[in-house]
Structure formats: structure tokens, C-alpha cells
Amino acid sequence: MGCFRSFWWVVGWLACSAQAQAPPKLIRLSTLEWPPYTGALLPQGGLSTRVTSVVAKAAGYRLVTASFEWATTVEKGEKDPNFDGYFPEYYSKERAQSCHQSQPIGTSVLGVASLRSAPIPWSELGDLSGYRLGVVDGYSNGEEFDQRVKDKRQPVELAPSDAVNVNKLRSGRIKGIVIDKNVLDYTLSLTGGADRIAFSARPIAELSLHVCFKRSPAGLALRDAFDAALQSTDRAKVEADYARLIRK
């Protein structure tokens, strides 16, 4: 009888040991190089990556990411079976139909950057129609601005990245660009030109940032688990801690 008890004790111990050694569940997201929000060379992968990682861990998952150009990021996040979704994405009605969007993981302030020597004065979006503005191919820039572009009321020039647009602006190849303020400040801190480039006092849009999970039952379950963990996460503290890390 003692041997019988010992046998089941060993079986239980082995089961617990195997469970303890089981790899954590993963959330696999595609992303892009968009410093300071995301970037392979940034501390902890960038601010948005840090927030998403903390929330994923609170939900019982480990975050795994891979970076691509934006169009590829969206395609892989929505269609590739190796990914559960992608981030960070602005909220839009159109995007909400193609994925299960999380609650906000951050905020982005979009505006017009121009050379200080050749400012672009404007008080409403219609004032910008006389300028061909640089935008990143595939990026949303707020529903009103995007609609003006679709209606051909706002001329734009496409670029593959914000860095390319900043270089075009710095060299005078374009009069103005639409860009996130933090992205502009970070880019100029690395490349110089902050004394020559100004960000508009009036924003084009203030957009929330989200994780987009696949439009599937599994994606919905992941989104719900992520949102539940996000509710109990002090996002302001995570952002403040990351800001102190960047300053160091």
C-alpha cells in the first residue's frame, strides 16, 4: 500500500514539475520601426512595446514581436497564421471592422511639421489644401484629413517612413509633412535639425493607439484577456517609468 501511495505521489510531482516547466503562452504581434513607440534598438522595444508587454504579462502571456514595413505589418497581423495581430494602430471605424481592437495603450498627437524659415500657417484643415504634404504610405492621419485626401481635396506625397519624410523636409524637397510629435522629436534628437523644423501649434488629430487582434474567435478571446489585464494596469506609471529609462 505504501508503494502505491509513493507511485501516485511521484506521478503528481512529475505532473506539477512538467506544468511548472511548460513554456508561457505567447501573444505574437507584428509591428514596425516607429521610435519612440516601437523599435528593435530602443530600450525594451519602445514605449508601446513596453506597455503591451506589461499588459500581456498581467494577462498570463509573453509578448513576442517582429518588425516589418507598415503595409507588411498590417498584412501579417491580419492574415499570417504565425501572428495573433499587430500594433500600434490608430483607432478608426474602418480598422475596427477588420480586427478586434484593444482598449487604448497610448495616445498620438499628429500635426504638420515645416521649416521655420517657411512656416505653413493654418487654422482649419481646408487651409492646408494649397500645400502638398508628405505622409507615410498606409498611415491613418485622422478621419477628417484622410477623407480630404480620398476626396482629392488635400494633395499628398507618399513616403515609406517618417524618417524619409523628415529628410525630405530638412532638404527642402517638400514644404510640410504630417507626423506624430513624439516621432518628430525623437528623430530630430538623433539626426539634428530641431532648430530648423517646427511642429504646428494646432494638431491635425489626437488619436488613441491600440493592439489589433485577428478578426477571429481566437483573436477576440485574446483581445478580451488583454483588455481585462489592461484595466488593472497603471499605464501612466508604466509610461512614467519608461520616460525615466529613456532619460537615463
C-alpha positions in Angstrom: 0.0 0.0 0.0 2.9 2.3 0.8 4.4 1.7 -2.6 1.0 2.5 -4.2 0.9 5.9 -2.4 4.5 6.6 -3.4 3.7 5.8 -7.1 0.9 8.4 -7.2 3.0 10.9 -5.3 5.7 10.6 -7.9 3.1 10.9 -10.7 1.7 14.1 -9.1 5.2 15.5 -8.6 6.1 14.8 -12.3 2.8 16.4 -13.5 3.4 19.6 -11.3 7.0 19.7 -12.5 6.0 19.5 -16.1 3.4 22.2 -15.6 6.0 24.4 -13.9 8.4 24.0 -16.8 5.8 24.5 -19.5 6.6 27.5 -21.7 4.4 30.5 -21.2 1.5 31.2 -23.6 2.5 33.7 -26.3 1.0 36.8 -27.9 2.7 37.1 -31.3 2.4 40.6 -32.8 3.8 42.2 -35.9 5.0 45.8 -35.6 7.2 48.4 -37.2 10.1 50.6 -36.6 8.4 53.7 -35.2 10.6 55.2 -32.4 10.0 56.1 -29.7 6.9 53.9 -29.7 8.4 50.8 -31.2 11.9 49.9 -32.3 14.3 47.0 -32.1 17.2 49.2 -30.8 15.1 51.0 -28.2 15.2 50.1 -24.5 12.5 47.4 -24.0 11.5 47.8 -27.7 9.9 51.2 -27.2 7.1 52.8 -25.2 4.2 51.0 -26.9 6.1 47.7 -26.8 6.8 48.1 -23.1 3.1 48.9 -22.3 1.9 46.0 -24.4 4.4 43.6 -22.8 3.5 44.6 -19.3 -0.2 44.1 -20.0 0.4 40.8 -21.8 2.3 39.5 -18.8 -0.5 40.5 -16.5 -2.9 38.5 -18.7 -0.6 35.4 -18.4 1.2 35.8 -21.8 4.7 36.6 -23.0 4.8 39.1 -25.9 6.8 38.2 -29.0 7.2 40.8 -31.8 8.7 41.0 -35.3 9.2 44.3 -37.2 8.3 45.0 -40.9 7.3 47.9 -43.1 3.9 49.1 -42.1 1.9 47.6 -45.0 3.6 44.2 -44.3 2.9 44.7 -40.6 -0.8 45.0 -41.2 -1.0 42.1 -43.7 0.9 39.7 -41.4 -1.1 40.8 -38.3 -4.4 40.2 -40.1 -3.7 37.2 -42.3 -0.5 35.4 -41.3 -1.2 32.3 -39.0 2.1 32.9 -37.3 0.8 36.2 -35.8 -2.1 37.0 -33.4 -2.3 40.6 -34.5 -0.3 43.8 -34.8 0.4 47.1 -33.1 0.4 50.0 -32.5 -2.6 51.1 -34.6 -4.8 54.2 -34.5 -8.5 53.7 -33.9 -10.7 54.1 -36.9 -14.1 52.8 -37.8 -12.6 51.1 -40.9 -9.9 49.4 -38.9 -12.3 48.3 -36.2 -14.1 46.3 -38.8 -11.0 44.3 -39.9 -9.6 43.4 -36.4 -10.6 43.3 -32.7 -9.0 46.4 -31.3 -7.9 46.6 -27.7 -8.6 49.5 -25.4 -6.1 52.3 -25.8 -2.5 51.6 -24.9 -1.4 55.2 -25.6 -2.1 58.4 -27.5 -0.6 60.0 -30.5 -0.7 63.8 -31.4 -0.5 64.4 -35.1 0.4 67.7 -36.7 2.2 69.4 -39.5 5.9 69.9 -39.4 7.5 72.6 -41.6 10.7 74.5 -41.9 10.9 77.5 -39.5 12.1 79.6 -42.4 8.9 78.7 -44.4 6.1 78.1 -42.0 2.7 76.7 -43.1 0.0 78.9 -41.4 -3.4 77.2 -40.9 -6.4 77.3 -38.6 -8.5 74.6 -40.3 -7.8 71.6 -42.5 -9.0 73.4 -45.6 -6.1 75.9 -45.2 -3.7 73.0 -45.9 -5.2 72.2 -49.4 -2.7 74.6 -51.0 0.2 72.5 -49.9 1.4 69.0 -51.0 2.1 67.4 -47.6 4.3 64.4 -47.1 2.5 61.4 -45.5 3.6 57.8 -44.8 2.0 55.3 -47.2 -0.6 53.3 -45.3 -0.7 55.5 -42.2 -4.0 57.0 -41.0 -3.8 60.7 -40.2 -7.3 61.2 -38.7 -10.6 60.5 -40.3 -11.2 64.1 -41.4 -7.8 64.5 -43.0 -7.9 61.1 -44.6 -11.3 61.9 -46.1 -10.0 65.1 -47.6 -7.2 63.0 -49.2 -9.7 60.5 -50.6 -11.8 63.3 -52.0 -8.7 64.8 -53.6 -9.2 68.0 -51.7 -5.8 67.5 -50.0 -2.7 66.8 -52.1 -0.2 64.4 -50.5 3.1 62.8 -51.4 3.7 59.3 -50.2 6.8 58.1 -48.4 7.8 54.7 -46.9 8.6 56.1 -43.5 8.6 59.1 -41.2 12.4 59.2 -41.4 12.2 59.6 -45.2 9.7 62.4 -44.8 11.8 64.3 -42.2 14.8 64.1 -44.6 12.8 65.4 -47.5 11.6 68.3 -45.3 15.0 69.1 -44.0 16.4 69.2 -47.5 13.6 71.4 -48.8 12.2 68.8 -51.2 8.8 69.2 -49.6 7.1 72.1 -47.8 5.4 70.2 -44.9 4.8 66.7 -43.5 2.2 65.1 -41.3 3.9 63.4 -38.4 3.4 62.4 -34.7 5.0 64.9 -32.4 7.0 62.4 -30.3 8.2 60.7 -33.5 9.4 64.0 -34.9 11.1 65.0 -31.6 12.9 61.6 -31.4 14.0 61.7 -35.0 15.4 65.2 -34.7 17.2 64.3 -31.4 19.2 61.7 -33.4 19.6 63.5 -36.8 19.7 67.2 -35.8 17.6 69.9 -37.2 15.4 70.8 -34.3 16.4 74.4 -34.7 15.2 74.4 -38.3 12.0 72.4 -38.1 8.8 73.4 -36.3 5.7 71.4 -35.3 2.3 73.1 -35.7 0.8 74.5 -32.6 -2.6 73.1 -33.7 -2.8 69.3 -34.0 -4.4 67.7 -37.0 -5.7 64.9 -34.7 -5.2 63.3 -31.4 -5.6 59.6 -31.9 -5.6 56.6 -29.5 -3.2 53.7 -30.0 -4.4 50.1 -29.9 -3.4 46.5 -30.4 -5.3 44.9 -33.3 -6.0 41.2 -32.7 -7.1 39.0 -35.6 -10.8 39.1 -36.6 -11.4 35.6 -35.4 -12.8 33.8 -32.3 -9.2 33.2 -31.0 -8.4 36.9 -31.7 -11.5 38.0 -29.8 -10.5 35.8 -26.8 -7.0 37.3 -26.8 -8.4 40.8 -27.0 -10.8 40.3 -24.1 -8.0 38.8 -22.0 -5.7 41.7 -22.9 -8.3 44.3 -22.1 -9.1 42.7 -18.8 -5.4 43.0 -17.8 -5.2 46.5 -19.2 -8.0 47.6 -16.8 -5.8 46.6 -13.8 -2.6 48.1 -15.2 -1.4 51.6 -14.2 -0.5 52.7 -17.7 0.5 56.2 -16.5 3.1 54.6 -14.2 4.5 52.3 -16.9 4.8 55.4 -19.2 6.5 57.4 -16.5 8.9 54.6 -15.7 9.8 54.3 -19.4 10.3 58.1 -19.7 12.8 57.9 -16.8 14.6 55.0 -18.5 14.9 57.0 -21.8 16.3 60.0 -19.9 19.0 57.8 -18.4 
